[in-house]
């Protein structure tokens, strides 16, 4: 009888662990410190992630050219603001 109970609990724990990545999709990607400056020649991709109910802060994720590493950038930094303004000017207005 005990082995059945152990298997039953193990099955539900495994199911809970398998389903856990679904909850991580709604959390902030940038936790902790963020860079204030990243050399422009090293940036492959610049992504602005707006605030959501699950993450109340605007996030900027930069993909590096040489390593494909994703790094977070401080959205309040002068460089980030300049890049955002430049991208707004370049994008066609609807």
PyMOL Python script that loads the backbone (N, CA, C, O; Angstrom):
from pymol import cmd

cmd.read_pdbstr("""\
ATOM      1  N   UNK A   1       0.825  -1.190   0.000  1.00  0.00           N
ATOM      2  CA  UNK A   1       0.000   0.000   0.000  1.00  0.00           C
ATOM      3  C   UNK A   1       0.870   1.256   0.000  1.00  0.00           C
ATOM      4  O   UNK A   1       0.540   2.233  -0.672  1.00  0.00           O
ATOM      5  N   UNK A   2       1.977   1.241   0.747  1.00  0.00           N
ATOM      6  CA  UNK A   2       2.859   2.403   0.795  1.00  0.00           C
ATOM      7  C   UNK A   2       3.513   2.679  -0.551  1.00  0.00           C
ATOM      8  O   UNK A   2       3.686   3.838  -0.927  1.00  0.00           O
ATOM      9  N   UNK A   3       3.876   1.633  -1.279  1.00  0.00           N
ATOM     10  CA  UNK A   3       4.512   1.845  -2.581  1.00  0.00           C
ATOM     11  C   UNK A   3       3.540   2.493  -3.563  1.00  0.00           C
ATOM     12  O   UNK A   3       3.958   3.282  -4.410  1.00  0.00           O
ATOM     13  N   UNK A   4       2.265   2.175  -3.466  1.00  0.00           N
ATOM     14  CA  UNK A   4       1.263   2.807  -4.326  1.00  0.00           C
ATOM     15  C   UNK A   4       1.150   4.289  -4.001  1.00  0.00           C
ATOM     16  O   UNK A   4       1.059   5.117  -4.907  1.00  0.00           O
ATOM     17  N   UNK A   5       1.156   4.624  -2.739  1.00  0.00           N
ATOM     18  CA  UNK A   5       1.073   6.028  -2.331  1.00  0.00           C
ATOM     19  C   UNK A   5       2.309   6.799  -2.776  1.00  0.00           C
ATOM     20  O   UNK A   5       2.199   7.944  -3.214  1.00  0.00           O
ATOM     21  N   UNK A   6       3.478   6.187  -2.668  1.00  0.00           N
ATOM     22  CA  UNK A   6       4.719   6.838  -3.088  1.00  0.00           C
ATOM     23  C   UNK A   6       4.699   7.078  -4.594  1.00  0.00           C
ATOM     24  O   UNK A   6       5.074   8.156  -5.054  1.00  0.00           O
ATOM     25  N   UNK A   7       4.267   6.086  -5.363  1.00  0.00           N
ATOM     26  CA  UNK A   7       4.170   6.254  -6.814  1.00  0.00           C
ATOM     27  C   UNK A   7       3.168   7.347  -7.178  1.00  0.00           C
ATOM     28  O   UNK A   7       3.408   8.133  -8.095  1.00  0.00           O
ATOM     29  N   UNK A   8       2.067   7.396  -6.473  1.00  0.00           N
ATOM     30  CA  UNK A   8       1.040   8.409  -6.716  1.00  0.00           C
ATOM     31  C   UNK A   8       1.599   9.810  -6.470  1.00  0.00           C
ATOM     32  O   UNK A   8       1.401  10.705  -7.292  1.00  0.00           O
ATOM     33  N   UNK A   9       2.288  10.007  -5.363  1.00  0.00           N
ATOM     34  CA  UNK A   9       2.890  11.307  -5.037  1.00  0.00           C
ATOM     35  C   UNK A   9       3.992  11.645  -6.034  1.00  0.00           C
ATOM     36  O   UNK A   9       4.098  12.789  -6.478  1.00  0.00           O
ATOM     37  N   UNK A  10       4.808  10.663  -6.388  1.00  0.00           N
ATOM     38  CA  UNK A  10       5.886  10.899  -7.353  1.00  0.00           C
ATOM     39  C   UNK A  10       5.323  11.313  -8.706  1.00  0.00           C
ATOM     40  O   UNK A  10       5.882  12.188  -9.368  1.00  0.00           O
ATOM     41  N   UNK A  11       4.234  10.699  -9.119  1.00  0.00           N
ATOM     42  CA  UNK A  11       3.602  11.056 -10.393  1.00  0.00           C
ATOM     43  C   UNK A  11       3.148  12.513 -10.384  1.00  0.00           C
ATOM     44  O   UNK A  11       3.386  13.236 -11.352  1.00  0.00           O
ATOM     45  N   UNK A  12       2.506  12.950  -9.319  1.00  0.00           N
ATOM     46  CA  UNK A  12       2.035  14.334  -9.251  1.00  0.00           C
ATOM     47  C   UNK A  12       3.185  15.327  -9.131  1.00  0.00           C
ATOM     48  O   UNK A  12       3.104  16.426  -9.680  1.00  0.00           O
ATOM     49  N   UNK A  13       4.242  14.968  -8.432  1.00  0.00           N
ATOM     50  CA  UNK A  13       5.410  15.845  -8.366  1.00  0.00           C
ATOM     51  C   UNK A  13       6.065  15.983  -9.735  1.00  0.00           C
ATOM     52  O   UNK A  13       6.476  17.077 -10.122  1.00  0.00           O
ATOM     53  N   UNK A  14       6.163  14.881 -10.463  1.00  0.00           N
ATOM     54  CA  UNK A  14       6.745  14.927 -11.805  1.00  0.00           C
ATOM     55  C   UNK A  14       5.894  15.799 -12.725  1.00  0.00           C
ATOM     56  O   UNK A  14       6.430  16.586 -13.506  1.00  0.00           O
ATOM     57  N   UNK A  15       4.580  15.661 -12.636  1.00  0.00           N
ATOM     58  CA  UNK A  15       3.681  16.470 -13.463  1.00  0.00           C
ATOM     59  C   UNK A  15       3.812  17.950 -13.113  1.00  0.00           C
ATOM     60  O   UNK A  15       3.769  18.799 -14.004  1.00  0.00           O
ATOM     61  N   UNK A  16       3.968  18.266 -11.849  1.00  0.00           N
ATOM     62  CA  UNK A  16       4.120  19.664 -11.428  1.00  0.00           C
ATOM     63  C   UNK A  16       5.442  20.240 -11.914  1.00  0.00           C
ATOM     64  O   UNK A  16       5.498  21.396 -12.333  1.00  0.00           O
ATOM     65  N   UNK A  17       6.497  19.450 -11.863  1.00  0.00           N
ATOM     66  CA  UNK A  17       7.807  19.920 -12.317  1.00  0.00           C
ATOM     67  C   UNK A  17       7.801  20.118 -13.831  1.00  0.00           C
ATOM     68  O   UNK A  17       8.358  21.099 -14.322  1.00  0.00           O
ATOM     69  N   UNK A  18       7.188  19.214 -14.568  1.00  0.00           N
ATOM     70  CA  UNK A  18       7.119  19.335 -16.025  1.00  0.00           C
ATOM     71  C   UNK A  18       6.334  20.576 -16.434  1.00  0.00           C
ATOM     72  O   UNK A  18       6.662  21.199 -17.444  1.00  0.00           O
ATOM     73  N   UNK A  19       5.326  20.942 -15.689  1.00  0.00           N
ATOM     74  CA  UNK A  19       4.501  22.090 -16.045  1.00  0.00           C
ATOM     75  C   UNK A  19       5.039  23.416 -15.567  1.00  0.00           C
ATOM     76  O   UNK A  19       4.486  24.455 -15.927  1.00  0.00           O
ATOM     77  N   UNK A  20       6.084  23.430 -14.779  1.00  0.00           N
ATOM     78  CA  UNK A  20       6.561  24.675 -14.184  1.00  0.00           C
ATOM     79  C   UNK A  20       7.087  25.710 -15.171  1.00  0.00           C
ATOM     80  O   UNK A  20       6.940  26.899 -14.885  1.00  0.00           O
ATOM     81  N   UNK A  21       7.692  25.359 -16.315  1.00  0.00           N
ATOM     82  CA  UNK A  21       8.158  26.415 -17.216  1.00  0.00           C
ATOM     83  C   UNK A  21       7.062  27.337 -17.716  1.00  0.00           C
ATOM     84  O   UNK A  21       7.354  28.467 -18.107  1.00  0.00           O
ATOM     85  N   UNK A  22       5.827  26.904 -17.718  1.00  0.00           N
ATOM     86  CA  UNK A  22       4.739  27.771 -18.149  1.00  0.00           C
ATOM     87  C   UNK A  22       4.632  29.009 -17.271  1.00  0.00           C
ATOM     88  O   UNK A  22       4.266  30.077 -17.761  1.00  0.00           O
ATOM     89  N   UNK A  23       4.938  28.890 -16.009  1.00  0.00           N
ATOM     90  CA  UNK A  23       4.837  30.025 -15.103  1.00  0.00           C
ATOM     91  C   UNK A  23       5.992  31.002 -15.285  1.00  0.00           C
ATOM     92  O   UNK A  23       5.839  32.184 -14.978  1.00  0.00           O
ATOM     93  N   UNK A  24       7.127  30.551 -15.769  1.00  0.00           N
ATOM     94  CA  UNK A  24       8.289  31.419 -15.942  1.00  0.00           C
ATOM     95  C   UNK A  24       8.148  32.371 -17.114  1.00  0.00           C
ATOM     96  O   UNK A  24       8.855  33.378 -17.163  1.00  0.00           O
ATOM     97  N   UNK A  25       7.260  32.091 -18.061  1.00  0.00           N
ATOM     98  CA  UNK A  25       7.123  32.929 -19.241  1.00  0.00           C
ATOM     99  C   UNK A  25       6.572  34.305 -18.903  1.00  0.00           C
ATOM    100  O   UNK A  25       6.792  35.248 -19.664  1.00  0.00           O
ATOM    101  N   UNK A  26       5.871  34.452 -17.801  1.00  0.00           N
ATOM    102  CA  UNK A  26       5.273  35.724 -17.468  1.00  0.00           C
ATOM    103  C   UNK A  26       6.120  36.583 -16.559  1.00  0.00           C
ATOM    104  O   UNK A  26       5.718  37.702 -16.238  1.00  0.00           O
ATOM    105  N   UNK A  27       7.254  36.119 -16.138  1.00  0.00           N
ATOM    106  CA  UNK A  27       8.091  36.870 -15.204  1.00  0.00           C
ATOM    107  C   UNK A  27       9.057  37.775 -15.940  1.00  0.00           C
ATOM    108  O   UNK A  27       9.235  37.685 -17.155  1.00  0.00           O
ATOM    109  N   UNK A  28       9.671  38.646 -15.166  1.00  0.00           N
ATOM    110  CA  UNK A  28      10.669  39.559 -15.734  1.00  0.00           C
ATOM    111  C   UNK A  28      11.883  38.775 -16.223  1.00  0.00           C
ATOM    112  O   UNK A  28      12.322  37.820 -15.582  1.00  0.00           O
ATOM    113  N   UNK A  29      12.411  39.189 -17.356  1.00  0.00           N
ATOM    114  CA  UNK A  29      13.623  38.557 -17.882  1.00  0.00           C
ATOM    115  C   UNK A  29      14.863  39.184 -17.277  1.00  0.00           C
ATOM    116  O   UNK A  29      15.885  38.517 -17.121  1.00  0.00           O
ATOM    117  N   UNK A  30      14.783  40.448 -16.940  1.00  0.00           N
ATOM    118  CA  UNK A  30      15.941  41.174 -16.405  1.00  0.00           C
ATOM    119  C   UNK A  30      15.791  41.308 -14.897  1.00  0.00           C
ATOM    120  O   UNK A  30      15.021  42.133 -14.405  1.00  0.00           O
ATOM    121  N   UNK A  31      16.529  40.498 -14.184  1.00  0.00           N
ATOM    122  CA  UNK A  31      16.496  40.541 -12.727  1.00  0.00           C
ATOM    123  C   UNK A  31      17.891  40.918 -12.248  1.00  0.00           C
ATOM    124  O   UNK A  31      18.883  40.328 -12.677  1.00  0.00           O
ATOM    125  N   UNK A  32      17.963  41.884 -11.375  1.00  0.00           N
ATOM    126  CA  UNK A  32      19.264  42.310 -10.867  1.00  0.00           C
ATOM    127  C   UNK A  32      19.793  43.498 -11.638  1.00  0.00           C
ATOM    128  O   UNK A  32      19.023  44.335 -12.110  1.00  0.00           O
ATOM    129  N   UNK A  33      21.097  43.571 -11.765  1.00  0.00           N
ATOM    130  CA  UNK A  33      21.722  44.735 -12.389  1.00  0.00           C
ATOM    131  C   UNK A  33      21.637  44.664 -13.908  1.00  0.00           C
ATOM    132  O   UNK A  33      21.606  43.585 -14.500  1.00  0.00           O
ATOM    133  N   UNK A  34      21.601  45.834 -14.515  1.00  0.00           N
ATOM    134  CA  UNK A  34      21.569  45.963 -15.966  1.00  0.00           C
ATOM    135  C   UNK A  34      22.669  46.911 -16.401  1.00  0.00           C
ATOM    136  O   UNK A  34      23.070  47.793 -15.642  1.00  0.00           O
ATOM    137  N   UNK A  35      23.156  46.733 -17.613  1.00  0.00           N
ATOM    138  CA  UNK A  35      24.239  47.572 -18.129  1.00  0.00           C
ATOM    139  C   UNK A  35      23.710  48.951 -18.508  1.00  0.00           C
ATOM    140  O   UNK A  35      22.615  49.078 -19.054  1.00  0.00           O
ATOM    141  N   UNK A  36      24.495  49.976 -18.214  1.00  0.00           N
ATOM    142  CA  UNK A  36      24.149  51.331 -18.628  1.00  0.00           C
ATOM    143  C   UNK A  36      24.692  51.635 -20.015  1.00  0.00           C
ATOM    144  O   UNK A  36      24.160  52.495 -20.717  1.00  0.00           O
ATOM    145  N   UNK A  37      25.752  50.931 -20.416  1.00  0.00           N
ATOM    146  CA  UNK A  37      26.365  51.181 -21.715  1.00  0.00           C
ATOM    147  C   UNK A  37      26.862  49.870 -22.311  1.00  0.00           C
ATOM    148  O   UNK A  37      27.497  49.062 -21.632  1.00  0.00           O
ATOM    149  N   UNK A  38      26.560  49.675 -23.592  1.00  0.00           N
ATOM    150  CA  UNK A  38      27.080  48.541 -24.355  1.00  0.00           C
ATOM    151  C   UNK A  38      27.552  49.109 -25.687  1.00  0.00           C
ATOM    152  O   UNK A  38      26.832  49.877 -26.325  1.00  0.00           O
ATOM    153  N   UNK A  39      28.751  48.738 -26.106  1.00  0.00           N
ATOM    154  CA  UNK A  39      29.307  49.270 -27.350  1.00  0.00           C
ATOM    155  C   UNK A  39      28.391  48.889 -28.516  1.00  0.00           C
ATOM    156  O   UNK A  39      28.034  47.722 -28.678  1.00  0.00           O
ATOM    157  N   UNK A  40      28.016  49.878 -29.321  1.00  0.00           N
ATOM    158  CA  UNK A  40      27.057  49.668 -30.409  1.00  0.00           C
ATOM    159  C   UNK A  40      27.514  48.628 -31.428  1.00  0.00           C
ATOM    160  O   UNK A  40      26.682  47.925 -32.002  1.00  0.00           O
ATOM    161  N   UNK A  41      28.803  48.520 -31.659  1.00  0.00           N
ATOM    162  CA  UNK A  41      29.313  47.555 -32.636  1.00  0.00           C
ATOM    163  C   UNK A  41      29.118  46.111 -32.180  1.00  0.00           C
ATOM    164  O   UNK A  41      29.179  45.188 -32.993  1.00  0.00           O
ATOM    165  N   UNK A  42      28.887  45.917 -30.897  1.00  0.00           N
ATOM    166  CA  UNK A  42      28.710  44.562 -30.370  1.00  0.00           C
ATOM    167  C   UNK A  42      27.246  44.129 -30.349  1.00  0.00           C
ATOM    168  O   UNK A  42      26.953  42.968 -30.067  1.00  0.00           O
ATOM    169  N   UNK A  43      26.315  45.054 -30.647  1.00  0.00           N
ATOM    170  CA  UNK A  43      24.887  44.759 -30.548  1.00  0.00           C
ATOM    171  C   UNK A  43      24.377  44.159 -31.853  1.00  0.00           C
ATOM    172  O   UNK A  43      24.511  44.759 -32.919  1.00  0.00           O
ATOM    173  N   UNK A  44      23.794  42.974 -31.756  1.00  0.00           N
ATOM    174  CA  UNK A  44      23.154  42.312 -32.897  1.00  0.00           C
ATOM    175  C   UNK A  44      21.671  42.683 -32.947  1.00  0.00           C
ATOM    176  O   UNK A  44      21.135  42.996 -34.011  1.00  0.00           O
ATOM    177  N   UNK A  45      21.018  42.644 -31.788  1.00  0.00           N
ATOM    178  CA  UNK A  45      19.573  42.853 -31.727  1.00  0.00           C
ATOM    179  C   UNK A  45      19.245  43.658 -30.478  1.00  0.00           C
ATOM    180  O   UNK A  45      19.826  43.437 -29.416  1.00  0.00           O
ATOM    181  N   UNK A  46      18.316  44.588 -30.613  1.00  0.00           N
ATOM    182  CA  UNK A  46      17.890  45.454 -29.515  1.00  0.00           C
ATOM    183  C   UNK A  46      16.391  45.258 -29.363  1.00  0.00           C
ATOM    184  O   UNK A  46      15.629  45.582 -30.274  1.00  0.00           O
ATOM    185  N   UNK A  47      15.959  44.732 -28.222  1.00  0.00           N
ATOM    186  CA  UNK A  47      14.556  44.384 -28.022  1.00  0.00           C
ATOM    187  C   UNK A  47      14.002  45.125 -26.803  1.00  0.00           C
ATOM    188  O   UNK A  47      14.550  45.026 -25.705  1.00  0.00           O
ATOM    189  N   UNK A  48      12.917  45.864 -27.008  1.00  0.00           N
ATOM    190  CA  UNK A  48      12.244  46.560 -25.912  1.00  0.00           C
ATOM    191  C   UNK A  48      11.007  45.747 -25.557  1.00  0.00           C
ATOM    192  O   UNK A  48      10.142  45.508 -26.399  1.00  0.00           O
ATOM    193  N   UNK A  49      10.937  45.328 -24.304  1.00  0.00           N
ATOM    194  CA  UNK A  49       9.812  44.532 -23.823  1.00  0.00           C
ATOM    195  C   UNK A  49       8.976  45.429 -22.913  1.00  0.00           C
ATOM    196  O   UNK A  49       9.451  45.845 -21.856  1.00  0.00           O
ATOM    197  N   UNK A  50       7.735  45.734 -23.306  1.00  0.00           N
ATOM    198  CA  UNK A  50       6.911  46.627 -22.492  1.00  0.00           C
ATOM    199  C   UNK A  50       6.503  45.981 -21.169  1.00  0.00           C
ATOM    200  O   UNK A  50       6.590  44.765 -20.999  1.00  0.00           O
ATOM    201  N   UNK A  51       6.063  46.811 -20.250  1.00  0.00           N
ATOM    202  CA  UNK A  51       5.592  46.327 -18.953  1.00  0.00           C
ATOM    203  C   UNK A  51       4.321  45.501 -19.149  1.00  0.00           C
ATOM    204  O   UNK A  51       3.508  45.782 -20.030  1.00  0.00           O
ATOM    205  N   UNK A  52       4.171  44.488 -18.318  1.00  0.00           N
ATOM    206  CA  UNK A  52       2.995  43.615 -18.350  1.00  0.00           C
ATOM    207  C   UNK A  52       2.478  43.458 -16.925  1.00  0.00           C
ATOM    208  O   UNK A  52       3.146  43.886 -15.985  1.00  0.00           O
ATOM    209  N   UNK A  53       1.309  42.855 -16.742  1.00  0.00           N
ATOM    210  CA  UNK A  53       0.827  42.617 -15.376  1.00  0.00           C
ATOM    211  C   UNK A  53       1.763  41.727 -14.554  1.00  0.00           C
ATOM    212  O   UNK A  53       1.805  41.840 -13.329  1.00  0.00           O
ATOM    213  N   UNK A  54       2.516  40.840 -15.224  1.00  0.00           N
ATOM    214  CA  UNK A  54       3.426  39.950 -14.505  1.00  0.00           C
ATOM    215  C   UNK A  54       4.785  40.584 -14.246  1.00  0.00           C
ATOM    216  O   UNK A  54       5.501  40.157 -13.340  1.00  0.00           O
ATOM    217  N   UNK A  55       5.153  41.599 -15.028  1.00  0.00           N
ATOM    218  CA  UNK A  55       6.421  42.312 -14.853  1.00  0.00           C
ATOM    219  C   UNK A  55       6.138  43.789 -15.099  1.00  0.00           C
ATOM    220  O   UNK A  55       5.926  44.198 -16.240  1.00  0.00           O
ATOM    221  N   UNK A  56       6.133  44.580 -14.048  1.00  0.00           N
ATOM    222  CA  UNK A  56       5.712  45.967 -14.134  1.00  0.00           C
ATOM    223  C   UNK A  56       6.776  46.917 -14.672  1.00  0.00           C
ATOM    224  O   UNK A  56       6.548  48.126 -14.698  1.00  0.00           O
ATOM    225  N   UNK A  57       7.915  46.416 -15.096  1.00  0.00           N
ATOM    226  CA  UNK A  57       8.969  47.307 -15.578  1.00  0.00           C
ATOM    227  C   UNK A  57       9.228  47.086 -17.066  1.00  0.00           C
ATOM    228  O   UNK A  57       9.068  45.979 -17.580  1.00  0.00           O
ATOM    229  N   UNK A  58       9.629  48.150 -17.741  1.00  0.00           N
ATOM    230  CA  UNK A  58      10.054  48.045 -19.128  1.00  0.00           C
ATOM    231  C   UNK A  58      11.434  47.398 -19.119  1.00  0.00           C
ATOM    232  O   UNK A  58      12.291  47.764 -18.315  1.00  0.00           O
ATOM    233  N   UNK A  59      11.645  46.436 -20.012  1.00  0.00           N
ATOM    234  CA  UNK A  59      12.925  45.737 -20.075  1.00  0.00           C
ATOM    235  C   UNK A  59      13.541  45.910 -21.458  1.00  0.00           C
ATOM    236  O   UNK A  59      12.836  45.933 -22.467  1.00  0.00           O
ATOM    237  N   UNK A  60      14.848  46.030 -21.487  1.00  0.00           N
ATOM    238  CA  UNK A  60      15.584  46.091 -22.743  1.00  0.00           C
ATOM    239  C   UNK A  60      16.564  44.927 -22.747  1.00  0.00           C
ATOM    240  O   UNK A  60      17.432  44.820 -21.881  1.00  0.00           O
ATOM    241  N   UNK A  61      16.405  44.054 -23.744  1.00  0.00           N
ATOM    242  CA  UNK A  61      17.274  42.889 -23.878  1.00  0.00           C
ATOM    243  C   UNK A  61      18.090  43.066 -25.152  1.00  0.00           C
ATOM    244  O   UNK A  61      17.535  43.244 -26.236  1.00  0.00           O
ATOM    245  N   UNK A  62      19.400  43.017 -25.012  1.00  0.00           N
ATOM    246  CA  UNK A  62      20.323  43.204 -26.126  1.00  0.00           C
ATOM    247  C   UNK A  62      21.010  41.872 -26.405  1.00  0.00           C
ATOM    248  O   UNK A  62      21.541  41.235 -25.495  1.00  0.00           O
ATOM    249  N   UNK A  63      20.995  41.457 -27.671  1.00  0.00           N
ATOM    250  CA  UNK A  63      21.706  40.249 -28.080  1.00  0.00           C
ATOM    251  C   UNK A  63      23.048  40.670 -28.660  1.00  0.00           C
ATOM    252  O   UNK A  63      23.112  41.518 -29.550  1.00  0.00           O
ATOM    253  N   UNK A  64      24.112  40.075 -28.154  1.00  0.00           N
ATOM    254  CA  UNK A  64      25.465  40.427 -28.570  1.00  0.00           C
ATOM    255  C   UNK A  64      25.835  39.699 -29.864  1.00  0.00           C
ATOM    256  O   UNK A  64      25.457  38.544 -30.060  1.00  0.00           O
ATOM    257  N   UNK A  65      26.575  40.378 -30.744  1.00  0.00           N
ATOM    258  CA  UNK A  65      26.969  39.799 -32.036  1.00  0.00           C
ATOM    259  C   UNK A  65      27.900  38.605 -31.887  1.00  0.00           C
ATOM    260  O   UNK A  65      27.648  37.544 -32.457  1.00  0.00           O
ATOM    261  N   UNK A  66      28.962  38.773 -31.131  1.00  0.00           N
ATOM    262  CA  UNK A  66      30.014  37.756 -31.094  1.00  0.00           C
ATOM    263  C   UNK A  66      29.650  36.503 -30.312  1.00  0.00           C
ATOM    264  O   UNK A  66      30.121  35.414 -30.642  1.00  0.00           O
ATOM    265  N   UNK A  67      28.825  36.635 -29.284  1.00  0.00           N
ATOM    266  CA  UNK A  67      28.522  35.482 -28.435  1.00  0.00           C
ATOM    267  C   UNK A  67      27.067  35.044 -28.477  1.00  0.00           C
ATOM    268  O   UNK A  67      26.740  33.975 -27.963  1.00  0.00           O
ATOM    269  N   UNK A  68      26.189  35.833 -29.071  1.00  0.00           N
ATOM    270  CA  UNK A  68      24.741  35.596 -29.083  1.00  0.00           C
ATOM    271  C   UNK A  68      24.170  35.597 -27.665  1.00  0.00           C
ATOM    272  O   UNK A  68      23.060  35.118 -27.434  1.00  0.00           O
ATOM    273  N   UNK A  69      24.930  36.132 -26.729  1.00  0.00           N
ATOM    274  CA  UNK A  69      24.494  36.237 -25.340  1.00  0.00           C
ATOM    275  C   UNK A  69      23.457  37.355 -25.229  1.00  0.00           C
ATOM    276  O   UNK A  69      23.592  38.400 -25.865  1.00  0.00           O
ATOM    277  N   UNK A  70      22.430  37.128 -24.423  1.00  0.00           N
ATOM    278  CA  UNK A  70      21.440  38.161 -24.157  1.00  0.00           C
ATOM    279  C   UNK A  70      21.816  38.879 -22.876  1.00  0.00           C
ATOM    280  O   UNK A  70      22.045  38.248 -21.844  1.00  0.00           O
ATOM    281  N   UNK A  71      21.879  40.203 -22.947  1.00  0.00           N
ATOM    282  CA  UNK A  71      22.201  41.010 -21.774  1.00  0.00           C
ATOM    283  C   UNK A  71      21.102  42.036 -21.585  1.00  0.00           C
ATOM    284  O   UNK A  71      20.495  42.505 -22.548  1.00  0.00           O
ATOM    285  N   UNK A  72      20.862  42.370 -20.355  1.00  0.00           N
ATOM    286  CA  UNK A  72      19.862  43.377 -20.041  1.00  0.00           C
ATOM    287  C   UNK A  72      20.516  44.748 -19.983  1.00  0.00           C
ATOM    288  O   UNK A  72      21.652  44.902 -19.535  1.00  0.00           O
ATOM    289  N   UNK A  73      19.766  45.737 -20.449  1.00  0.00           N
ATOM    290  CA  UNK A  73      20.262  47.103 -20.453  1.00  0.00           C
ATOM    291  C   UNK A  73      19.306  47.951 -19.625  1.00  0.00           C
ATOM    292  O   UNK A  73      18.090  47.765 -19.679  1.00  0.00           O
ATOM    293  N   UNK A  74      19.855  48.868 -18.872  1.00  0.00           N
ATOM    294  CA  UNK A  74      19.052  49.749 -18.040  1.00  0.00           C
ATOM    295  C   UNK A  74      18.199  50.646 -18.940  1.00  0.00           C
ATOM    296  O   UNK A  74      18.749  51.450 -19.692  1.00  0.00           O
ATOM    297  N   UNK A  75      16.856  50.527 -18.883  1.00  0.00           N
ATOM    298  CA  UNK A  75      16.007  51.330 -19.762  1.00  0.00           C
ATOM    299  C   UNK A  75      16.066  52.827 -19.466  1.00  0.00           C
ATOM    300  O   UNK A  75      15.653  53.638 -20.295  1.00  0.00           O
ATOM    301  N   UNK A  76      16.571  53.197 -18.301  1.00  0.00           N
ATOM    302  CA  UNK A  76      16.674  54.617 -17.941  1.00  0.00           C
ATOM    303  C   UNK A  76      18.032  55.216 -18.290  1.00  0.00           C
ATOM    304  O   UNK A  76      18.251  56.413 -18.099  1.00  0.00           O
ATOM    305  N   UNK A  77      18.942  54.391 -18.800  1.00  0.00           N
ATOM    306  CA  UNK A  77      20.267  54.914 -19.146  1.00  0.00           C
ATOM    307  C   UNK A  77      20.172  55.818 -20.370  1.00  0.00           C
ATOM    308  O   UNK A  77      19.259  55.692 -21.187  1.00  0.00           O
ATOM    309  N   UNK A  78      21.121  56.719 -20.477  1.00  0.00           N
ATOM    310  CA  UNK A  78      21.132  57.676 -21.577  1.00  0.00           C
ATOM    311  C   UNK A  78      21.270  56.955 -22.922  1.00  0.00           C
ATOM    312  O   UNK A  78      20.592  57.313 -23.885  1.00  0.00           O
ATOM    313  N   UNK A  79      22.137  55.945 -22.996  1.00  0.00           N
ATOM    314  CA  UNK A  79      22.327  55.218 -24.244  1.00  0.00           C
ATOM    315  C   UNK A  79      21.037  54.512 -24.667  1.00  0.00           C
ATOM    316  O   UNK A  79      20.665  54.559 -25.840  1.00  0.00           O
ATOM    317  N   UNK A  80      20.362  53.867 -23.737  1.00  0.00           N
ATOM    318  CA  UNK A  80      19.119  53.168 -24.070  1.00  0.00           C
ATOM    319  C   UNK A  80      18.069  54.151 -24.580  1.00  0.00           C
ATOM    320  O   UNK A  80      17.377  53.868 -25.558  1.00  0.00           O
ATOM    321  N   UNK A  81      17.949  55.291 -23.928  1.00  0.00           N
ATOM    322  CA  UNK A  81      16.983  56.306 -24.365  1.00  0.00           C
ATOM    323  C   UNK A  81      17.323  56.820 -25.762  1.00  0.00           C
ATOM    324  O   UNK A  81      16.426  57.026 -26.579  1.00  0.00           O
ATOM    325  N   UNK A  82      18.606  57.027 -26.041  1.00  0.00           N
ATOM    326  CA  UNK A  82      19.024  57.488 -27.368  1.00  0.00           C
ATOM    327  C   UNK A  82      18.696  56.454 -28.448  1.00  0.00           C
ATOM    328  O   UNK A  82      18.231  56.813 -29.530  1.00  0.00           O
ATOM    329  N   UNK A  83      18.935  55.181 -28.159  1.00  0.00           N
ATOM    330  CA  UNK A  83      18.643  54.123 -29.133  1.00  0.00           C
ATOM    331  C   UNK A  83      17.139  54.027 -29.370  1.00  0.00           C
ATOM    332  O   UNK A  83      16.704  53.881 -30.512  1.00  0.00           O
ATOM    333  N   UNK A  84      16.349  54.105 -28.319  1.00  0.00           N
ATOM    334  CA  UNK A  84      14.888  54.048 -28.459  1.00  0.00           C
ATOM    335  C   UNK A  84      14.393  55.208 -29.314  1.00  0.00           C
ATOM    336  O   UNK A  84      13.561  55.011 -30.199  1.00  0.00           O
ATOM    337  N   UNK A  85      14.894  56.411 -29.060  1.00  0.00           N
ATOM    338  CA  UNK A  85      14.483  57.574 -29.852  1.00  0.00           C
ATOM    339  C   UNK A  85      14.891  57.422 -31.313  1.00  0.00           C
ATOM    340  O   UNK A  85      14.129  57.785 -32.210  1.00  0.00           O
ATOM    341  N   UNK A  86      16.079  56.893 -31.558  1.00  0.00           N
ATOM    342  CA  UNK A  86      16.542  56.668 -32.924  1.00  0.00           C
ATOM    343  C   UNK A  86      15.655  55.653 -33.642  1.00  0.00           C
ATOM    344  O   UNK A  86      15.306  55.846 -34.807  1.00  0.00           O
ATOM    345  N   UNK A  87      15.291  54.581 -32.955  1.00  0.00           N
ATOM    346  CA  UNK A  87      14.429  53.565 -33.559  1.00  0.00           C
ATOM    347  C   UNK A  87      13.031  54.109 -33.832  1.00  0.00           C
ATOM    348  O   UNK A  87      12.410  53.742 -34.829  1.00  0.00           O
ATOM    349  N   UNK A  88      12.531  54.974 -32.962  1.00  0.00           N
ATOM    350  CA  UNK A  88      11.218  55.589 -33.183  1.00  0.00           C
ATOM    351  C   UNK A  88      11.239  56.463 -34.431  1.00  0.00           C
ATOM    352  O   UNK A  88      10.273  56.479 -35.194  1.00  0.00           O
ATOM    353  N   UNK A  89      12.330  57.185 -34.643  1.00  0.00           N
ATOM    354  CA  UNK A  89      12.447  58.043 -35.824  1.00  0.00           C
ATOM    355  C   UNK A  89      12.542  57.218 -37.102  1.00  0.00           C
ATOM    356  O   UNK A  89      12.003  57.611 -38.137  1.00  0.00           O
ATOM    357  N   UNK A  90      13.224  56.076 -37.037  1.00  0.00           N
ATOM    358  CA  UNK A  90      13.415  55.224 -38.215  1.00  0.00           C
ATOM    359  C   UNK A  90      12.158  54.460 -38.599  1.00  0.00           C
ATOM    360  O   UNK A  90      11.906  54.239 -39.783  1.00  0.00           O
ATOM    361  N   UNK A  91      11.367  54.055 -37.612  1.00  0.00           N
ATOM    362  CA  UNK A  91      10.200  53.213 -37.897  1.00  0.00           C
ATOM    363  C   UNK A  91       9.099  54.049 -38.545  1.00  0.00           C
ATOM    364  O   UNK A  91       8.889  55.203 -38.169  1.00  0.00           O
ATOM    365  N   UNK A  92       8.398  53.470 -39.514  1.00  0.00           N
ATOM    366  CA  UNK A  92       7.316  54.209 -40.169  1.00  0.00           C
ATOM    367  C   UNK A  92       6.154  54.425 -39.206  1.00  0.00           C
ATOM    368  O   UNK A  92       5.757  53.516 -38.476  1.00  0.00           O
ATOM    369  N   UNK A  93       5.629  55.613 -39.215  1.00  0.00           N
ATOM    370  CA  UNK A  93       4.501  55.947 -38.343  1.00  0.00           C
ATOM    371  C   UNK A  93       3.208  55.480 -38.990  1.00  0.00           C
ATOM    372  O   UNK A  93       3.000  55.683 -40.186  1.00  0.00           O
ATOM    373  N   UNK A  94       2.340  54.857 -38.205  1.00  0.00           N
ATOM    374  CA  UNK A  94       1.046  54.378 -38.721  1.00  0.00           C
ATOM    375  C   UNK A  94      -0.060  55.305 -38.300  1.00  0.00           C
ATOM    376  O   UNK A  94      -1.222  55.072 -38.636  1.00  0.00           O
TER     377      UNK A  94
END
""", "prot")
cmd.dss("prot")
cmd.show_as("cartoon", "prot")
cmd.util.cbc("prot")
cmd.orient("prot")
